[in-house]
Amino acid sequence: MNVYADTSVLIALFLPEDIFSQAVNDWVGNNKVELSWNLGLRNEVRHNLRKLNSSYSRTAWNALRAAEKTGRLVIGREKLSELLSAADELSAEKSSLIPAGTWDYFHVAAALASSADCFATCDPLQADLAIATGDFSRVKLFKS
């Protein structure tokens, strides 16, 4: 299953102490998941992992780097400028209905561009936006 996992899901995947970690890792382990990856998502995940100050910070960083090096996370063919334009178009269409943030629109637009079957998030507004597009066979919202 081609999955676009937003930053919240990827942080939970790599950071054992995240409140969603167990649910995310169980779900990924129980499903054949191929993760979509792009430059914007990569930068956001790396930035958020660098900001961590916990006993698991190094573990999370090493897990991300291993996923990149082993090919688990491979940058897609979409250009960042195209993804930003697609996010802007989605915002023009849906922002009066769904008050999600700028990066939420970016993630959903990037998932659409990657032809993801499933959109996975821990953010209810982002899930609402993904559902509102009607383009995903599944939207997975992890709840605390």
C-alpha angles and dihedrals in degrees: 000000000000105000131186104205114190124221094273091058095044093050089051090048092056103030113070094197095054112116090236096044098101095046093045095047092046091050094047091046093050095048134056096246126183108187122219113222133187137173095260093051091044092054093046094049093046092048093050093047091050090055093057118111106186141106088265098050094101091044091054093047092049091048091052093048091048090051090052095045096046093050096251087123113038123173111248126229095255115113117233092232090055091050091050091051091048090050090051091051091048089049091052089053102042112017095096089056103038118037095206120144130260095263090047088060090046092054095048092046090049090050090052091049091051091051090235117186092207135031114207125194145146090216116094095203091051090049090051090052093049090050091047091059090060090210103111125080087212138016113197115201116187112210129198 
